[in-house]
Structures are given as structure tokens and as C-alpha cells.
């Protein structure tokens, strides 16, 4: 999967889960009919939020984004639906590649070596990503919901 396709997928998934969570919040706070939407979609959104942030960090390293673009990408996950306009901006600005740079280029430094390993071995990289999302979700559950 290309960096562009992966980023588009997680950016749109993050926006969709925002919509689901907002729907759940409407049902809980406006209609006062059920809390189930917030319970279910809050968890789903949290998992996808973490995945989006990890993919953003992966692209930051692989595509050599400036730190300012990393901050913009991570910040786009906070307001509802902002990941989609940021993904479109990133594609137009050439921040997303058609291929992974570190599949063919020699990595420099620890972060690039780790990222290079992940992108050169897509199956193992996906598994590491799933484990990272699960682990960070577990930490978030232990810490508790945002106040």
C-alpha cells in the first residue's frame, strides 16, 4: 500500500469515527435516549485516532516531513473532520509519496532504521502497527477518559 493510499484511508476513517462519536453524543446529551453510542463509538474513535497518529508519525519519518507538518497532521486529529482537509493538503503539497522512501533509500539514524524495517516488511509492519495501537489503547484505558 502506498503512503498516499494508507494516509487517505486512516484520515477518512478518523473523520467517519468522529461522525459516529458525535452522533452518539447527540443521542446521549440531546435526546437523552442512550449512552451506548458514546461507549461504542468513543472506543472506536479512540482506536482510529491512535492509528492515525501513528501513521502520521510514520510518514513524518519516511517522507522527511518538517516538524511543522507533523504538528499540523497530529493537530488535525483533534477537531472533528480536519484530517480529511489535511490529507488533501498533504497530497497537493507533495508530502505523501507514491512509494515508501525507506524501501529503497538507506536509512540514517534509529528512527529511519525502524521505519525502514516496517515499510520493507509490510506484513510485519502491519502487525507491529496493530500491536502498537492495541498497546496505546490499553494505556489510554488505564489512564482513563479525557476530563
C-alpha positions, 0 to 999 in steps of 0.5 A, a space after each residue: 500500500 502506498 503512503 498516499 493510499 494508507 494516509 487517505 484511508 486512516 484520515 477518512 476513517 478518523 473523520 467517519 469515527 468522529 461522525 459516529 462519536 458525535 452522533 452518539 453524543 447527540 443521542 446521549 446529551 440531546 435526546 437523552 435516549 442512550 449512552 451506548 453510542 458514546 461507549 461504542 463509538 468513543 472506543 472506536 474513535 479512540 482506536 482510529 485516532 491512535 492509528 492515525 497518529 501513528 501513521 502520521 508519525 510514520 510518514 513524518 519519518 519516511 517522507 522527511 516531513 518538517 516538524 511543522 507538518 507533523 504538528 499540523 497532521 497530529 493537530 488535525 486529529 483533534 477537531 472533528 473532520 480536519 484530517 480529511 482537509 489535511 490529507 488533501 493538503 498533504 497530497 497537493 503539497 507533495 508530502 505523501 509519496 507514491 512509494 515508501 522512501 525507506 524501501 529503497 533509500 538507506 536509512 540514517 539514524 534509529 528512527 529511519 532504521 525502524 521505519 525502514 524495517 516496517 515499510 520493507 516488511 509490510 506484513 510485519 509492519 502491519 502487525 507491529 502497527 496493530 500491536 502498537 495501537 492495541 498497546 496505546 489503547 490499553 494505556 489510554 484505558 488505564 489512564 482513563 477518559 479525557 476530563 
